[in-house]
Amino acid sequence: MMNYKETLLFVGKCLTIIYEEHNRKIVEKKIKSGNVNWDNVVKLSTEHYVFPALYCNFKKANLLSFLPEELVNYMKHITNLNRERNLQIIEQAKEINELLLANNITPIFLKGTGNLLEGLYEDIAERMVGDIDFLVSKKDLKKANELLLLNEYSSFSTIINGFRHLPGLTKKNKIARVEIHEGLIKGNYIKEFNYDLIKKGVIIREKIIFLSYSHQLCLSIIAKQINDDGIYFKNIALRNAYDVFLLSKKTNSLKAIENYNLLFNSLNNFIALSNYTFGEAVSLKYKKTKGANNILRLNKRLLNNDSLRKKHFKKWSNYLLVKIRLGIIFKSFIHKETRTWLIKRIINGRQN
């Protein structure tokens, strides 16, 4: 019976078997031993949005023949569905790119969609993508939003001043929601990671623009550690970590983060966690600081104790919930848009 820690570290190694020979040998031996709890593996990899990536790595490593046939068929089915979804996302993103370029707006595609368009994955089915995220300059933000609205996209939210992106847009018969970003990161960190910084090193391919590899790597970490408050939970997000791992094959991970001040510890600590979870992957270079050592020590302690891990998660989840609510109330005193949104939420809540 594989516990949570054993399952996490096994899945982590599985995601590296094409590049890390020592992990491939460990994974193959484990599979052939018959001691893999596949139910736990499916559950964890699904929760972390890396189930298709797991299948693709097994396939490329020629290990599928050692897995239960029913599991292989299920993995193949889900991966095929994800591939079809991603093909539709790529098509939708290209249509948006053409529309905006025709109106003198240059979008920079971010995160999962950017990675798909840029060709980070050998098989586009590897990455599970939620929204189409792209960044525009502040002066083009309103115009980009209006253009999509004129092209049959719709929004059901009210803009709240201070958010990184406008309310999501959807379009009938289009698979993905669209988020137009004016920022990449929340809080004071915007001083170090912003539009003016990243636009200097963008990659352009067939009139589609993406972040440089080093900025892609940083944003993959920022999305989890800062924007999704991962710094409080001291855990790993395998989807983000897998992107960081693949990007570390294209750019030196330590050099990508070493010039940041406010962000350095968060970026460095996540790479340290990724390195540990992925079985000491060679390309995941980080600085062995006191902070990184402390994070690794706490993470291992949490992984070894299910009860402690659950208490830790609940504690910080409650803290962040209160923090977010107080933040919205505070903003409502300053910004009319936030105040209007909050009043509507309160009225709707009473009616329900």
Order of alpha helices (4+ residues) and beta strands (2+ residues): alpha-alpha-alpha-alpha-alpha-beta-alpha-beta-alpha-beta-beta-beta-alpha-beta-beta-alpha-alpha-alpha-alpha-alpha-alpha-alpha-alpha
